[in-house]
C-alpha cells in the first residue's frame, strides 16, 4: 500500500504525501531488506521534504544513528543522543522517547546495562508525556527485561505486566508476547516452573501466529526449561 501511494503521489506531484509513503516504506524495509535499504529510503524521504521541521531532523538523526550502529559504526550513538536532545527541546516527546529507547538498546548490546536502564526509564517517561500507549508498552517491556537482568525482580514484574496491559490496549501483540517471555524467565529464576510454562506457552502461541521465528524460539526455550524443571523430560 505504501508503494502504491508513493507512485500515485509521484504522478500527481504531491511531494508531502510521497514523502510520508516513503517514510513508511523505510520503516518496513529496514526490517525486511536490511539497514542499508532503510537508510537509502530515509535519504529519499529527506530530499522529498520541502521544509524539514526540527521534528523531522530529530527523527532522521535517530534513524541514521540506529542504522549506523546496526552496521557496526559505533559513533551512531552520538546521532541518537543528539536526536533525543533536539526532540526534547521542541517537546516532541514521542520522538524523544523513541530515540532514548534506541540508545538503551545500543547500550545493552555493549554491556552497559545500568546505563541502558536509565535511558529506557527516561524513554518511558517521554512516552507517558505523549500519552503514547504503544511506546509505553514497548518501553515497559524493554525496561522490565533490563530490570530482570539486574536482578530487580519486583520492578521487573511490575513493568512487564504493565507492558502487557498497554500492549492489549493498542493490540501490540508482539510486545505482549515478548513481555510474557520475560515473565516466563522471571518465574524460572524465582523457582516457579508452572507459572513460567503458562507464560512461555502464551508467548510461543502468539509468536507462532505472527510467524516470528526468533520470538517463538525464545519462548519455546523457556517452556522447555520449565518442563525440564518439573521432571517432564519427554516434554
C-alpha positions as CSV (number, residue, x, y, z in Angstrom):
1,X,0.0,0.0,0.0
2,X,2.8,2.4,0.8
3,X,4.4,1.6,-2.6
4,X,1.1,2.3,-4.4
5,X,0.6,5.6,-2.5
6,X,4.1,6.6,-3.4
7,X,3.5,6.0,-7.1
8,X,0.2,7.8,-7.2
9,X,1.6,10.8,-5.2
10,X,4.6,11.0,-7.5
11,X,2.5,11.1,-10.6
12,X,0.3,13.8,-9.0
13,X,3.1,15.9,-7.8
14,X,2.1,15.5,-4.2
15,X,5.6,15.6,-2.6
16,X,4.4,15.7,1.0
17,X,2.2,12.6,0.6
18,X,5.0,10.9,-1.4
19,X,7.4,11.7,1.5
20,X,5.0,10.2,4.0
21,X,4.7,7.0,2.0
22,X,8.5,6.7,1.6
23,X,8.9,7.1,5.3
24,X,6.5,4.2,5.9
25,X,8.4,2.1,3.4
26,X,11.7,2.9,5.1
27,X,10.4,1.7,8.4
28,X,9.2,-1.5,6.9
29,X,12.1,-2.3,4.6
30,X,14.7,-1.6,7.2
31,X,13.5,-4.7,8.9
32,X,12.7,-6.8,5.8
33,X,15.6,-5.9,3.5
34,X,18.2,-4.6,5.8
35,X,19.6,-1.3,7.2
36,X,21.3,-0.1,4.0
37,X,18.0,-0.2,2.2
38,X,16.3,1.6,5.1
39,X,19.0,4.3,5.0
40,X,18.6,4.8,1.3
41,X,14.9,5.3,1.7
42,X,15.4,7.6,4.6
43,X,17.5,9.8,2.3
44,X,14.9,9.8,-0.4
45,X,12.3,10.8,2.3
46,X,14.6,13.7,3.4
47,X,15.0,15.1,-0.1
48,X,11.3,15.0,-0.7
49,X,10.6,17.3,2.3
50,X,10.3,20.9,1.1
51,X,10.9,22.4,4.5
52,X,12.1,19.8,7.1
53,X,10.9,20.6,10.6
54,X,13.0,20.2,13.7
55,X,11.0,17.1,14.5
56,X,11.9,15.7,11.0
57,X,15.6,16.5,11.8
58,X,15.4,14.7,15.1
59,X,13.7,11.7,13.6
60,X,16.4,11.5,10.8
61,X,19.2,11.7,13.3
62,X,17.7,8.8,15.4
63,X,17.1,6.5,12.5
64,X,20.5,7.2,11.0
65,X,22.1,6.6,14.4
66,X,20.3,3.3,14.8
67,X,21.3,2.1,11.3
68,X,24.9,3.1,11.8
69,X,25.0,1.1,15.0
70,X,23.5,-1.9,13.2
71,X,26.2,-1.6,10.5
72,X,29.0,-1.6,13.1
73,X,29.6,2.2,13.3
74,X,29.9,2.8,17.0
75,X,29.6,6.5,16.5
76,X,25.9,6.1,15.7
77,X,25.0,6.6,19.4
78,X,26.1,10.3,19.1
79,X,23.4,10.8,16.5
80,X,20.9,9.1,18.7
81,X,21.7,11.3,21.7
82,X,21.7,14.4,19.5
83,X,18.3,13.5,18.1
84,X,16.9,12.8,21.5
85,X,18.2,16.1,22.8
86,X,16.7,18.0,19.9
87,X,13.3,16.2,20.3
88,X,13.3,17.1,24.0
89,X,14.0,20.8,23.3
90,X,11.0,21.0,21.0
91,X,8.8,18.9,23.3
92,X,8.4,16.2,20.7
93,X,8.1,13.5,23.4
94,X,7.2,10.6,21.2
95,X,10.3,11.1,19.1
96,X,12.4,11.7,22.2
97,X,11.2,8.5,23.7
98,X,11.9,6.6,20.5
99,X,15.5,7.9,20.4
100,X,16.2,7.2,24.0
101,X,14.9,3.6,23.7
102,X,17.3,3.1,20.8
103,X,20.1,4.5,23.0
104,X,19.1,2.0,25.7
105,X,19.1,-0.9,23.2
106,X,22.5,0.1,21.9
107,X,23.9,0.4,25.5
108,X,22.5,-3.0,26.4
109,X,24.2,-4.6,23.3
110,X,27.5,-3.1,24.5
111,X,27.1,-4.5,28.0
112,X,26.2,-1.2,29.8
113,X,23.1,-2.5,31.4
114,X,22.8,0.1,34.2
115,X,23.1,3.0,31.6
116,X,20.6,1.2,29.4
117,X,18.1,1.0,32.2
118,X,18.4,4.8,32.8
119,X,17.8,5.5,29.1
120,X,14.8,3.1,29.0
121,X,13.2,4.7,32.0
122,X,13.6,8.2,30.5
123,X,12.1,6.9,27.3
124,X,9.1,5.6,29.3
125,X,8.6,9.0,30.9
126,X,8.7,10.7,27.5
127,X,6.0,8.2,26.1
128,X,3.9,8.9,29.2
129,X,4.1,12.6,28.5
130,X,3.0,12.0,24.9
131,X,0.3,9.6,26.1
132,X,1.6,7.2,23.5
133,X,0.4,3.7,24.6
134,X,2.4,1.7,22.0
135,X,5.5,3.5,23.2
136,X,4.6,2.9,26.8
137,X,4.1,-0.8,26.1
138,X,7.5,-1.1,24.3
139,X,9.5,0.9,26.8
140,X,7.9,-1.0,29.8
141,X,8.8,-4.4,28.1
142,X,12.4,-3.3,27.5
143,X,12.8,-1.8,31.0
144,X,11.3,-4.9,32.5
145,X,13.8,-7.1,30.7
146,X,16.7,-4.9,31.8
147,X,15.5,-4.9,35.4
148,X,15.3,-8.7,35.3
149,X,18.9,-8.9,34.1
150,X,19.8,-6.6,37.0
151,X,18.0,-9.0,39.5
152,X,15.4,-6.3,40.4
153,X,12.6,-8.8,40.3
154,X,9.7,-6.9,41.8
155,X,10.3,-3.9,39.5
156,X,10.7,-6.2,36.5
157,X,7.4,-8.0,37.1
158,X,5.5,-4.7,37.6
159,X,6.9,-3.3,34.3
160,X,6.3,-6.5,32.3
161,X,2.7,-6.7,33.5
162,X,2.3,-3.0,32.6
163,X,3.7,-3.7,29.1
164,X,1.0,-6.4,28.6
165,X,-1.8,-4.1,29.7
166,X,-0.6,-1.3,27.4
167,X,0.0,-3.7,24.5
168,X,-3.5,-5.1,24.8
169,X,-5.0,-1.6,24.6
170,X,-3.1,-0.9,21.3
171,X,-3.2,-4.5,20.0
172,X,0.6,-4.5,20.0
173,X,0.8,-8.3,20.1
174,X,4.5,-8.7,19.6
175,X,5.3,-6.7,22.6
176,X,2.8,-8.6,24.7
177,X,4.4,-11.8,23.6
178,X,7.9,-10.6,24.5
179,X,6.7,-9.4,27.8
180,X,5.3,-12.8,28.5
181,X,8.6,-14.4,27.6
182,X,10.2,-12.0,30.2
183,X,7.7,-13.2,32.8
184,X,8.5,-16.8,32.0
185,X,12.2,-16.1,32.6
186,X,11.3,-14.3,35.8
187,X,9.2,-17.2,37.1
188,X,12.0,-19.6,36.2
189,X,14.5,-17.5,38.1
190,X,12.3,-17.4,41.2
191,X,11.7,-21.2,41.1
192,X,8.1,-21.4,39.8
193,X,8.3,-23.5,36.6
194,X,4.5,-24.0,36.4
195,X,3.8,-20.2,36.1
196,X,6.8,-20.0,33.7
197,X,5.3,-22.6,31.5
198,X,2.0,-20.8,31.3
199,X,3.6,-17.5,30.2
200,X,6.0,-19.2,27.8
201,X,3.2,-21.2,26.1
202,X,1.2,-18.0,25.6
203,X,4.2,-16.2,24.2
204,X,5.0,-19.1,21.8
205,X,1.5,-19.3,20.6
206,X,1.5,-15.5,19.8
207,X,4.8,-15.6,18.1
208,X,3.7,-18.6,16.0
209,X,0.5,-16.8,14.8
210,X,2.7,-14.0,13.5
211,X,5.4,-16.2,12.2
212,X,8.0,-14.6,14.4
213,X,10.5,-17.5,14.5
214,X,13.0,-15.6,16.7
215,X,10.4,-14.9,19.3
216,X,8.9,-18.4,19.1
217,X,12.4,-20.0,19.6
218,X,13.0,-17.9,22.7
219,X,9.6,-18.7,24.2
220,X,9.9,-22.5,23.4
221,X,13.3,-22.5,25.2
222,X,11.7,-21.1,28.3
223,X,8.8,-23.6,28.1
224,X,11.3,-26.4,27.7
225,X,13.3,-25.3,30.7
226,X,10.1,-25.2,32.7
227,X,9.2,-28.7,31.7
228,X,12.7,-30.0,32.5
229,X,12.5,-28.3,35.9
230,X,9.2,-30.2,36.5
231,X,10.8,-33.5,35.5
232,X,9.0,-33.8,32.2
233,X,12.0,-34.8,30.1
234,X,9.9,-36.1,27.2
235,X,8.1,-32.7,27.0
